[in-house]
Amino acid sequence: MRDTPIRKVVLGLLAYLDTTGYFSISDEEMRVALNVDATTYLDAKTLLQQLDPPGVGANSLQECLLLQAQRSHRSMAKFHRYSARNIDLIYSQNPEATQIAGFKQWKNDFNRSVNKGEKGIRIAAPIIKKLTPEDQKRLDTTEEKAIVGYRYIPVFDISQTSGEPVLSAKDFVKENLADHKNVTNLYNELKNYLNNNTDIKVSEKRLSELGGAKGYFQPSTNEIVIGSDEPDNALKMETLYHEYAHSQLHGLKSAFKDRPRAYQETQAEAVAYVAMQNIGVDTSNYSLGYVATWAKDTAVIHEALSEIQKVSNKVVDLSNELTEKLGLQQEKANKITEKIEDIAKEKSAYIHDYSYWFMWGGR
């Protein structure tokens, strides 16, 4: 960090951390003691809280949990296909990484090349061995292959590569993010998909009928109900993700159906947060505050992460599939519109030519 005024404030804040990494006095007391304005103080505190370990610089356990959840869930949203261990490895080596692939994958799947001189990010990859009959008997398994260890391999972030653009679900949704047009399209597409292709039924009721909730999942009927008149379409989308997560994690046949409510709510909102991050909509102001409300101790967040990741993977993959479909539909609609415009132009030109001919005595 360069020697700047804000750096001096950060260094000053370090003096107020206790042995557990919490601030020992209130924000206002520290601001006055450091003799800085509120904006500079908040900027310095935010910068400090970006340092390791996650949760450092909190004023309370609840804020510490919030910071840890924010770090974990944002990383998970970026790298939903990777294990929690590899997410930590990626983040520790490049906190700004957003899209990861191997050297050959960048070239073969994305038509991009790793820039000369780039240093790889090391992650753990399984070593898979074909099992002999003796191995199968010893391991008491009928599987033909098994993981016998791990090795570290290099991968690269998209910022370390050059080539053709890589489009994602975010590109589709952000196109009309100002009015949430595409968020609404995705909401309807996901609702229709669940109704037509799964045993889950999604319906809507007015918010006044939901007792103050934005939506709910009913395990006994396997039904999701969403507030129909929710004015914020992004929040409506987020609620559908949240309740769908409940259906996957806490349905009658789920192994986690008997988890405490705090645990269940933390899991469902974390999945919703990851899914919304994937389509380019940041709901951290709502989601992370919601998580902190329910998560009263560190075990709630940390024990839930692996279960959260499994459902997050499923939701993200489904969303990507549906947004791709919507993108193709939009492309088709654009081509139809262009064709209509071309026909209109030709007709206009024909009318213009005919009028000109008629004016000068033609028949």
Secondary structure, DSSP 8 states (H G I E B T S, - for coil): --S-HHHHHHHHHHTTB-TTSBBSS-HHHHHHHHT--HHHHHHHHHHHHTSSSTTTTBSSHHHHHHHHHHHHHHHHHH-TTS-HHHHHHHHHH-TT---EE-HHHHHHHH-EEE-TT---EEEEEEEEEE--HHHHHHHT---SEEEEEEEEEEEEEGGGEEES----HHHHHHTTGGGTHHHHHHHHHHHHHHHHHSS-EEEEE-GGGTTT-SEEEETTTTEEEEETT-S-HHHHHHHHHHHHHHHHHSSTT-TTTTS-HHHHHHHHHHHHHHHHHHTT---HHHHHHHHHHH--SHHHHHHHHHHHHHHHHHHHHHHHHHHHHHHHHHHHHHHHHHHHHHHHHHHHHHHHHHHHHHHTT--
